[in-house]
Amino acid sequence: MPYITINDAKIFYETFGDDRPNHTHAPVLLIHGSTIDGPTDWSDIAPELAKHYKVFVPDCRGHGHSNNPNTSYSFKELADDAAAFIRAMGYECAHVIGHSNGGNVALVILMEHPDVVQTCIPQAANAYVTQYLIDREPEVFDPERVKREAPEWMNEMIALHSEVNGDEYWRDMLQMTMKEIISEPNYTPADLAEVKKPTLVIMGADDTVNAPDRHGQYIAENIPNAELWIPEETGHTVHKERRDEWLKKVLDFLERNN
């Protein structure tokens, strides 16, 4: 299995597809959501994108086959890892696509490391913390509630992450993730107005996490020339619920912004 050391973490990654002739296309970097890993989030998407682009699917530190030497979880740290990963793979920039908390990471890469971004697609992301998230997430991510009411989620986390990080790591993961979600990111309209990279914001109209506070609209309305896609009757995982339409929209956006 391919690994690379990034910022002291041993990062596992998968590669799909080949470079276009003369490197005319930047590669695609797919960033998974929290508590899962790259293959779980992107296994149906990466091979399709790889028909047109070289695609990288890393496991973020502390997820899947990647370790977590600092037992930490922050969008900034994962964004720093991603920027370093792009450079370590030999590229100046990439099309950065992230889902859920991976969408938050993609947004932080766009804001803090714009030099490595060709385009950015944050999906199911939020640019600031709302009271709704502060009220909602501590209960959702409570390990005792998860063990009692959502054992299938607990078992998934154990299956995905225990080999590298230990059988009880899922508890730390939930707590670290929750603390980050109710703290970061915090980008103002003025911050977002400084973005100069092409951005496509995706959010399901029925996304119970992000739609109530109109997070997708907030990001798209404040980033200059950002595009926004909010498919109706769609929840948190647009790339899974509307796979073919998602691929068409994303590939069109990437081709227009190579």
Residue pairs with C-beta under 8 A, 6 or more apart in sequence:
1 12
1 65
2 12
2 13
2 14
2 15
3 10
3 11
3 12
3 13
3 65
4 10
4 11
4 13
4 85
4 88
5 11
6 61
6 81
6 84
6 85
6 88
7 61
7 77
7 80
7 81
7 84
8 69
8 70
9 61
9 62
9 66
9 67
9 68
9 69
9 81
10 66
10 67
11 58
11 59
11 60
11 61
11 66
11 81
11 85
12 38
12 58
12 59
12 64
12 65
12 66
13 38
13 56
13 57
13 58
13 59
13 85
14 38
14 39
14 46
14 56
14 57
14 58
15 54
15 55
15 56
15 57
16 46
16 47
16 49
16 50
16 54
16 55
16 56
16 57
17 49
17 50
17 51
17 52
17 53
17 54
17 55
18 54
19 25
19 27
19 54
20 53
20 54
24 258
25 52
25 53
25 54
25 258
26 53
26 91
26 92
26 93
26 94
26 95
26 118
26 258
27 53
27 54
27 55
27 56
27 86
27 89
27 91
27 94
27 95
28 49
28 53
28 54
28 55
28 56
28 94
28 95
28 97
28 254
29 55
29 56
29 58
29 82
29 85
29 86
29 94
29 95
29 96
29 97
30 38
30 41
30 42
30 45
30 46
30 49
30 55
30 56
30 57
30 97
30 98
30 102
31 58
31 60
31 78
31 82
31 96
31 97
31 98
31 99
31 102
31 103
31 105
31 106
32 38
32 40
32 41
32 42
32 57
32 59
32 60
32 63
32 98
32 99
32 102
33 41
33 99
33 100
33 101
33 102
33 103
33 124
34 63
34 73
34 100
34 101
34 102
34 173
34 177
35 63
35 153
35 156
35 157
35 170
35 173
35 174
35 177
36 63
36 64
36 156
36 160
37 59
37 63
37 64
37 65
37 160
37 161
38 57
38 58
38 59
38 60
38 63
38 64
39 57
39 64
40 64
40 160
41 99
41 102
42 57
42 239
44 239
44 240
44 243
45 239
45 243
45 246
45 247
46 55
46 57
48 247
49 55
49 247
49 250
49 251
52 251
52 254
52 255
53 95
53 254
56 85
56 89
56 94
58 66
58 82
58 85
59 65
59 66
60 66
60 78
60 81
60 102
60 105
61 67
61 68
61 69
61 72
61 77
61 78
61 81
62 68
62 71
62 72
62 73
62 161
62 165
62 169
62 173
62 176
63 160
63 161
63 173
64 160
64 161
64 164
65 163
65 164
66 164
67 164
67 165
68 165
68 169
71 172
71 176
72 176
73 173
73 176
73 177
73 179
73 180
74 180
74 184
75 101
75 104
75 105
75 108
75 180
75 184
75 185
76 108
76 112
76 184
78 105
78 108
79 105
79 108
79 109
79 112
79 113
80 112
80 113
82 96
82 105
82 109
82 113
82 116
83 109
83 112
83 113
83 116
86 92
86 93
86 94
86 116
87 116
92 115
92 116
93 115
93 116
93 117
93 118
94 116
94 117
94 118
95 118
95 119
95 120
95 121
95 254
96 106
96 109
96 110
96 116
96 117
96 118
96 119
96 120
96 121
97 106
97 120
97 121
97 123
97 250
98 104
98 105
98 106
98 107
98 109
98 121
98 122
98 123
98 125
99 123
99 124
99 237
99 239
100 123
100 124
100 125
100 209
100 236
101 177
101 180
101 181
103 122
103 123
103 124
103 125
104 122
104 125
104 126
104 184
104 185
106 120
106 121
106 122
106 125
107 120
107 122
107 125
107 127
107 185
107 187
107 219
108 185
109 116
109 117
109 120
110 117
110 120
110 122
110 195
110 197
110 199
111 185
111 187
111 191
111 192
111 195
114 195
114 196
114 197
117 197
118 197
118 198
118 257
118 258
119 197
119 198
119 199
119 200
119 253
119 254
119 257
120 197
120 198
120 199
120 200
121 199
121 200
121 201
121 202
121 250
121 253
122 199
122 201
122 202
122 219
123 201
123 202
123 203
123 238
123 239
124 202
124 203
124 204
124 207
124 209
124 210
124 236
124 237
124 238
125 201
125 203
125 210
125 215
125 216
125 219
126 133
126 185
126 210
126 213
126 215
126 218
126 219
127 185
127 186
127 187
127 192
127 215
127 218
127 219
127 222
128 185
128 186
128 187
128 188
128 218
129 181
129 182
129 183
129 184
129 185
129 186
130 213
130 215
132 212
132 213
133 181
133 182
133 209
133 213
134 182
136 209
137 178
137 181
137 182
138 178
138 182
139 145
140 178
141 174
141 175
141 177
141 178
141 181
142 174
142 178
143 154
143 170
143 171
143 174
143 175
146 153
146 154
146 174
147 154
154 170
157 170
157 173
157 174
158 167
158 170
161 169
161 170
161 173
162 169
162 170
165 173
189 222
192 219
192 222
192 223
193 222
193 223
193 224
195 223
195 224
195 226
196 224
198 225
198 227
198 253
198 256
198 257
199 219
199 220
199 223
199 225
199 226
199 227
200 226
200 227
200 228
200 229
200 249
200 250
200 253
201 216
201 219
201 220
201 223
201 226
201 227
201 228
201 229
202 216
202 228
202 229
202 230
202 238
202 246
202 249
203 210
203 211
203 215
203 216
203 228
203 229
203 230
203 238
204 210
204 211
204 230
204 231
204 234
204 235
204 236
204 237
204 238
204 241
205 211
205 230
205 231
205 232
205 233
205 234
206 232
206 233
206 234
206 235
207 234
207 235
207 236
208 235
208 236
209 236
210 216
210 236
211 230
216 228
216 230
217 228
217 230
219 226
220 226
220 227
220 228
227 253
229 238
229 249
231 238
231 242
231 245
234 241
234 242
235 241
238 246
239 246
